[in-house]
Amino acid sequence: MTVKALLPKELAFLLERGKEELLRRLAESCEPHLSRSWRKPVV
C-alpha cells in the first residue's frame, strides 16, 4: 500500500472535486512515492 501525505491545497481540491481527479494528477506528477514537505502541489 502506498500512502502519500496531502498538502493543504490538495486536500481542498479533493474535498471539492473528488478523489479520481486528484489521483490522476498525483499519478501524472512523476513524483516518487515519498511524502516530502517541500514538494509542489499537483493542483
mmCIF file of the N, C-alpha and C atoms, coordinates in Angstrom:
data_MODEL
# 
_entry.id   MODEL 
# 
loop_
_atom_site.group_PDB 
_atom_site.id 
_atom_site.type_symbol 
_atom_site.label_atom_id 
_atom_site.label_alt_id 
_atom_site.label_comp_id 
_atom_site.label_asym_id 
_atom_site.label_entity_id 
_atom_site.label_seq_id 
_atom_site.pdbx_PDB_ins_code 
_atom_site.Cartn_x 
_atom_site.Cartn_y 
_atom_site.Cartn_z 
_atom_site.occupancy 
_atom_site.B_iso_or_equiv 
_atom_site.pdbx_formal_charge 
_atom_site.auth_seq_id 
_atom_site.auth_comp_id 
_atom_site.auth_asym_id 
_atom_site.auth_atom_id 
_atom_site.pdbx_PDB_model_num 
ATOM 1   N N  . MET A 1 1  ? 0.843   -1.155 0.000   1.00 0.00 ? 1  MET A N  1 
ATOM 2   C CA . MET A 1 1  ? 0.000   0.000  0.000   1.00 0.00 ? 1  MET A CA 1 
ATOM 3   C C  . MET A 1 1  ? 0.900   1.233  0.000   1.00 0.00 ? 1  MET A C  1 
ATOM 4   N N  . THR A 1 2  ? 0.542   2.198  -0.812  1.00 0.00 ? 2  THR A N  1 
ATOM 5   C CA . THR A 1 2  ? 1.252   3.465  -0.861  1.00 0.00 ? 2  THR A CA 1 
ATOM 6   C C  . THR A 1 2  ? 0.449   4.519  -0.121  1.00 0.00 ? 2  THR A C  1 
ATOM 7   N N  . VAL A 1 3  ? 1.134   5.279  0.711   1.00 0.00 ? 3  VAL A N  1 
ATOM 8   C CA . VAL A 1 3  ? 0.495   6.361  1.446   1.00 0.00 ? 3  VAL A CA 1 
ATOM 9   C C  . VAL A 1 3  ? 1.232   7.651  1.096   1.00 0.00 ? 3  VAL A C  1 
ATOM 10  N N  . LYS A 1 4  ? 0.501   8.654  0.727   1.00 0.00 ? 4  LYS A N  1 
ATOM 11  C CA . LYS A 1 4  ? 1.101   9.947  0.391   1.00 0.00 ? 4  LYS A CA 1 
ATOM 12  C C  . LYS A 1 4  ? 0.376   11.019 1.186   1.00 0.00 ? 4  LYS A C  1 
ATOM 13  N N  . ALA A 1 5  ? 1.140   11.809 1.915   1.00 0.00 ? 5  ALA A N  1 
ATOM 14  C CA . ALA A 1 5  ? 0.541   12.906 2.679   1.00 0.00 ? 5  ALA A CA 1 
ATOM 15  C C  . ALA A 1 5  ? 0.117   14.006 1.708   1.00 0.00 ? 5  ALA A C  1 
ATOM 16  N N  . LEU A 1 6  ? -1.091  14.501 1.877   1.00 0.00 ? 6  LEU A N  1 
ATOM 17  C CA . LEU A 1 6  ? -1.595  15.561 1.012   1.00 0.00 ? 6  LEU A CA 1 
ATOM 18  C C  . LEU A 1 6  ? -1.209  16.922 1.563   1.00 0.00 ? 6  LEU A C  1 
ATOM 19  N N  . LEU A 1 7  ? -0.900  17.803 0.647   1.00 0.00 ? 7  LEU A N  1 
ATOM 20  C CA . LEU A 1 7  ? -0.657  19.191 1.012   1.00 0.00 ? 7  LEU A CA 1 
ATOM 21  C C  . LEU A 1 7  ? -2.008  19.890 1.160   1.00 0.00 ? 7  LEU A C  1 
ATOM 22  N N  . PRO A 1 8  ? -2.075  21.002 1.875   1.00 0.00 ? 8  PRO A N  1 
ATOM 23  C CA . PRO A 1 8  ? -3.361  21.669 2.107   1.00 0.00 ? 8  PRO A CA 1 
ATOM 24  C C  . PRO A 1 8  ? -4.149  21.963 0.822   1.00 0.00 ? 8  PRO A C  1 
ATOM 25  N N  . LYS A 1 9  ? -3.487  22.418 -0.233  1.00 0.00 ? 9  LYS A N  1 
ATOM 26  C CA . LYS A 1 9  ? -4.179  22.686 -1.499  1.00 0.00 ? 9  LYS A CA 1 
ATOM 27  C C  . LYS A 1 9  ? -4.761  21.406 -2.096  1.00 0.00 ? 9  LYS A C  1 
ATOM 28  N N  . GLU A 1 10 ? -4.039  20.310 -1.956  1.00 0.00 ? 10 GLU A N  1 
ATOM 29  C CA . GLU A 1 10 ? -4.518  19.035 -2.486  1.00 0.00 ? 10 GLU A CA 1 
ATOM 30  C C  . GLU A 1 10 ? -5.726  18.528 -1.705  1.00 0.00 ? 10 GLU A C  1 
ATOM 31  N N  . LEU A 1 11 ? -5.725  18.717 -0.409  1.00 0.00 ? 11 LEU A N  1 
ATOM 32  C CA . LEU A 1 11 ? -6.874  18.319 0.406   1.00 0.00 ? 11 LEU A CA 1 
ATOM 33  C C  . LEU A 1 11 ? -8.108  19.122 0.022   1.00 0.00 ? 11 LEU A C  1 
ATOM 34  N N  . ALA A 1 12 ? -7.950  20.423 -0.143  1.00 0.00 ? 12 ALA A N  1 
ATOM 35  C CA . ALA A 1 12 ? -9.080  21.262 -0.550  1.00 0.00 ? 12 ALA A CA 1 
ATOM 36  C C  . ALA A 1 12 ? -9.603  20.821 -1.915  1.00 0.00 ? 12 ALA A C  1 
ATOM 37  N N  . PHE A 1 13 ? -8.701  20.513 -2.842  1.00 0.00 ? 13 PHE A N  1 
ATOM 38  C CA . PHE A 1 13 ? -9.077  20.036 -4.171  1.00 0.00 ? 13 PHE A CA 1 
ATOM 39  C C  . PHE A 1 13 ? -9.844  18.721 -4.065  1.00 0.00 ? 13 PHE A C  1 
ATOM 40  N N  . LEU A 1 14 ? -9.356  17.810 -3.238  1.00 0.00 ? 14 LEU A N  1 
ATOM 41  C CA . LEU A 1 14 ? -10.010 16.519 -3.025  1.00 0.00 ? 14 LEU A CA 1 
ATOM 42  C C  . LEU A 1 14 ? -11.433 16.701 -2.514  1.00 0.00 ? 14 LEU A C  1 
ATOM 43  N N  . LEU A 1 15 ? -11.612 17.568 -1.543  1.00 0.00 ? 15 LEU A N  1 
ATOM 44  C CA . LEU A 1 15 ? -12.936 17.785 -0.966  1.00 0.00 ? 15 LEU A CA 1 
ATOM 45  C C  . LEU A 1 15 ? -13.884 18.452 -1.961  1.00 0.00 ? 15 LEU A C  1 
ATOM 46  N N  . GLU A 1 16 ? -13.335 19.260 -2.850  1.00 0.00 ? 16 GLU A N  1 
ATOM 47  C CA . GLU A 1 16 ? -14.168 19.974 -3.819  1.00 0.00 ? 16 GLU A CA 1 
ATOM 48  C C  . GLU A 1 16 ? -14.499 19.127 -5.049  1.00 0.00 ? 16 GLU A C  1 
ATOM 49  N N  . ARG A 1 17 ? -13.509 18.409 -5.572  1.00 0.00 ? 17 ARG A N  1 
ATOM 50  C CA . ARG A 1 17 ? -13.684 17.724 -6.857  1.00 0.00 ? 17 ARG A CA 1 
ATOM 51  C C  . ARG A 1 17 ? -13.707 16.205 -6.790  1.00 0.00 ? 17 ARG A C  1 
ATOM 52  N N  . GLY A 1 18 ? -13.291 15.625 -5.681  1.00 0.00 ? 18 GLY A N  1 
ATOM 53  C CA . GLY A 1 18 ? -13.318 14.175 -5.561  1.00 0.00 ? 18 GLY A CA 1 
ATOM 54  C C  . GLY A 1 18 ? -11.959 13.533 -5.773  1.00 0.00 ? 18 GLY A C  1 
ATOM 55  N N  . LYS A 1 19 ? -11.886 12.278 -5.398  1.00 0.00 ? 19 LYS A N  1 
ATOM 56  C CA . LYS A 1 19 ? -10.588 11.600 -5.373  1.00 0.00 ? 19 LYS A CA 1 
ATOM 57  C C  . LYS A 1 19 ? -10.064 11.199 -6.748  1.00 0.00 ? 19 LYS A C  1 
ATOM 58  N N  . GLU A 1 20 ? -10.938 10.898 -7.715  1.00 0.00 ? 20 GLU A N  1 
ATOM 59  C CA . GLU A 1 20 ? -10.454 10.416 -9.005  1.00 0.00 ? 20 GLU A CA 1 
ATOM 60  C C  . GLU A 1 20 ? -9.553  11.433 -9.701  1.00 0.00 ? 20 GLU A C  1 
ATOM 61  N N  . GLU A 1 21 ? -9.968  12.680 -9.710  1.00 0.00 ? 21 GLU A N  1 
ATOM 62  C CA . GLU A 1 21 ? -9.171  13.721 -10.368 1.00 0.00 ? 21 GLU A CA 1 
ATOM 63  C C  . GLU A 1 21 ? -7.839  13.928 -9.649  1.00 0.00 ? 21 GLU A C  1 
ATOM 64  N N  . LEU A 1 22 ? -7.854  13.923 -8.327  1.00 0.00 ? 22 LEU A N  1 
ATOM 65  C CA . LEU A 1 22 ? -6.614  14.096 -7.574  1.00 0.00 ? 22 LEU A CA 1 
ATOM 66  C C  . LEU A 1 22 ? -5.691  12.908 -7.786  1.00 0.00 ? 22 LEU A C  1 
ATOM 67  N N  . LEU A 1 23 ? -6.224  11.707 -7.773  1.00 0.00 ? 23 LEU A N  1 
ATOM 68  C CA . LEU A 1 23 ? -5.397  10.521 -8.009  1.00 0.00 ? 23 LEU A CA 1 
ATOM 69  C C  . LEU A 1 23 ? -4.755  10.554 -9.387  1.00 0.00 ? 23 LEU A C  1 
ATOM 70  N N  . ARG A 1 24 ? -5.502  11.010 -10.385 1.00 0.00 ? 24 ARG A N  1 
ATOM 71  C CA . ARG A 1 24 ? -4.959  11.109 -11.734 1.00 0.00 ? 24 ARG A CA 1 
ATOM 72  C C  . ARG A 1 24 ? -3.793  12.093 -11.754 1.00 0.00 ? 24 ARG A C  1 
ATOM 73  N N  . ARG A 1 25 ? -3.978  13.225 -11.131 1.00 0.00 ? 25 ARG A N  1 
ATOM 74  C CA . ARG A 1 25 ? -2.922  14.247 -11.116 1.00 0.00 ? 25 ARG A CA 1 
ATOM 75  C C  . ARG A 1 25 ? -1.697  13.773 -10.345 1.00 0.00 ? 25 ARG A C  1 
ATOM 76  N N  . LEU A 1 26 ? -1.909  13.076 -9.251  1.00 0.00 ? 26 LEU A N  1 
ATOM 77  C CA . LEU A 1 26 ? -0.773  12.531 -8.496  1.00 0.00 ? 26 LEU A CA 1 
ATOM 78  C C  . LEU A 1 26 ? -0.013  11.508 -9.340  1.00 0.00 ? 26 LEU A C  1 
ATOM 79  N N  . ALA A 1 27 ? -0.726  10.664 -10.059 1.00 0.00 ? 27 ALA A N  1 
ATOM 80  C CA . ALA A 1 27 ? -0.085  9.658  -10.901 1.00 0.00 ? 27 ALA A CA 1 
ATOM 81  C C  . ALA A 1 27 ? 0.710   10.298 -12.035 1.00 0.00 ? 27 ALA A C  1 
ATOM 82  N N  . GLU A 1 28 ? 0.205   11.388 -12.582 1.00 0.00 ? 28 GLU A N  1 
ATOM 83  C CA . GLU A 1 28 ? 0.874   12.074 -13.690 1.00 0.00 ? 28 GLU A CA 1 
ATOM 84  C C  . GLU A 1 28 ? 2.050   12.938 -13.239 1.00 0.00 ? 28 GLU A C  1 
ATOM 85  N N  . SER A 1 29 ? 2.180   13.174 -11.951 1.00 0.00 ? 29 SER A N  1 
ATOM 86  C CA . SER A 1 29 ? 3.200   14.098 -11.457 1.00 0.00 ? 29 SER A CA 1 
ATOM 87  C C  . SER A 1 29 ? 4.616   13.529 -11.507 1.00 0.00 ? 29 SER A C  1 
ATOM 88  N N  . CYS A 1 30 ? 4.767   12.229 -11.649 1.00 0.00 ? 30 CYS A N  1 
ATOM 89  C CA . CYS A 1 30 ? 6.091   11.574 -11.691 1.00 0.00 ? 30 CYS A CA 1 
ATOM 90  C C  . CYS A 1 30 ? 6.871   11.756 -10.398 1.00 0.00 ? 30 CYS A C  1 
ATOM 91  N N  . GLU A 1 31 ? 6.210   12.101 -9.330  1.00 0.00 ? 31 GLU A N  1 
ATOM 92  C CA . GLU A 1 31 ? 6.857   12.180 -8.026  1.00 0.00 ? 31 GLU A CA 1 
ATOM 93  C C  . GLU A 1 31 ? 7.017   10.767 -7.485  1.00 0.00 ? 31 GLU A C  1 
ATOM 94  N N  . PRO A 1 32 ? 8.119   10.484 -6.838  1.00 0.00 ? 32 PRO A N  1 
ATOM 95  C CA . PRO A 1 32 ? 8.252   9.160  -6.212  1.00 0.00 ? 32 PRO A CA 1 
ATOM 96  C C  . PRO A 1 32 ? 7.221   9.000  -5.092  1.00 0.00 ? 32 PRO A C  1 
ATOM 97  N N  . HIS A 1 33 ? 7.035   7.793  -4.683  1.00 0.00 ? 33 HIS A N  1 
ATOM 98  C CA . HIS A 1 33 ? 6.055   7.515  -3.631  1.00 0.00 ? 33 HIS A CA 1 
ATOM 99  C C  . HIS A 1 33 ? 6.631   7.834  -2.249  1.00 0.00 ? 33 HIS A C  1 
ATOM 100 N N  . LEU A 1 34 ? 7.091   9.047  -2.136  1.00 0.00 ? 34 LEU A N  1 
ATOM 101 C CA . LEU A 1 34 ? 7.571   9.570  -0.862  1.00 0.00 ? 34 LEU A CA 1 
ATOM 102 C C  . LEU A 1 34 ? 6.848   10.870 -0.594  1.00 0.00 ? 34 LEU A C  1 
ATOM 103 N N  . SER A 1 35 ? 6.582   11.136 0.660   1.00 0.00 ? 35 SER A N  1 
ATOM 104 C CA . SER A 1 35 ? 5.966   12.413 1.012   1.00 0.00 ? 35 SER A CA 1 
ATOM 105 C C  . SER A 1 35 ? 7.056   13.344 1.497   1.00 0.00 ? 35 SER A C  1 
ATOM 106 N N  . ARG A 1 36 ? 7.215   14.427 0.784   1.00 0.00 ? 36 ARG A N  1 
ATOM 107 C CA . ARG A 1 36 ? 8.201   15.427 1.175   1.00 0.00 ? 36 ARG A CA 1 
ATOM 108 C C  . ARG A 1 36 ? 7.472   16.749 1.410   1.00 0.00 ? 36 ARG A C  1 
ATOM 109 N N  . SER A 1 37 ? 7.844   17.445 2.458   1.00 0.00 ? 37 SER A N  1 
ATOM 110 C CA . SER A 1 37 ? 7.152   18.689 2.781   1.00 0.00 ? 37 SER A CA 1 
ATOM 111 C C  . SER A 1 37 ? 7.460   19.786 1.777   1.00 0.00 ? 37 SER A C  1 
ATOM 112 N N  . TRP A 1 38 ? 8.545   19.685 1.026   1.00 0.00 ? 38 TRP A N  1 
ATOM 113 C CA . TRP A 1 38 ? 8.911   20.730 0.085   1.00 0.00 ? 38 TRP A CA 1 
ATOM 114 C C  . TRP A 1 38 ? 8.429   20.472 -1.338  1.00 0.00 ? 38 TRP A C  1 
ATOM 115 N N  . ARG A 1 39 ? 7.699   19.374 -1.567  1.00 0.00 ? 39 ARG A N  1 
ATOM 116 C CA . ARG A 1 39 ? 7.216   19.112 -2.927  1.00 0.00 ? 39 ARG A CA 1 
ATOM 117 C C  . ARG A 1 39 ? 6.125   20.104 -3.305  1.00 0.00 ? 39 ARG A C  1 
ATOM 118 N N  . LYS A 1 40 ? 5.981   20.321 -4.600  1.00 0.00 ? 40 LYS A N  1 
ATOM 119 C CA . LYS A 1 40 ? 4.953   21.259 -5.088  1.00 0.00 ? 40 LYS A CA 1 
ATOM 120 C C  . LYS A 1 40 ? 3.617   20.524 -5.189  1.00 0.00 ? 40 LYS A C  1 
ATOM 121 N N  . PRO A 1 41 ? 2.517   21.189 -4.881  1.00 0.00 ? 41 PRO A N  1 
ATOM 122 C CA . PRO A 1 41 ? 1.210   20.560 -5.014  1.00 0.00 ? 41 PRO A CA 1 
ATOM 123 C C  . PRO A 1 41 ? 0.915   20.238 -6.489  1.00 0.00 ? 41 PRO A C  1 
ATOM 124 N N  . VAL A 1 42 ? 0.134   19.222 -6.723  1.00 0.00 ? 42 VAL A N  1 
ATOM 125 C CA . VAL A 1 42 ? -0.212  18.813 -8.081  1.00 0.00 ? 42 VAL A CA 1 
ATOM 126 C C  . VAL A 1 42 ? -1.443  19.559 -8.610  1.00 0.00 ? 42 VAL A C  1 
ATOM 127 N N  . VAL A 1 43 ? -1.992  20.447 -7.826  1.00 0.00 ? 43 VAL A N  1 
ATOM 128 C CA . VAL A 1 43 ? -3.166  21.229 -8.251  1.00 0.00 ? 43 VAL A CA 1 
ATOM 129 C C  . VAL A 1 43 ? -2.845  22.700 -8.290  1.00 0.00 ? 43 VAL A C  1 
# 
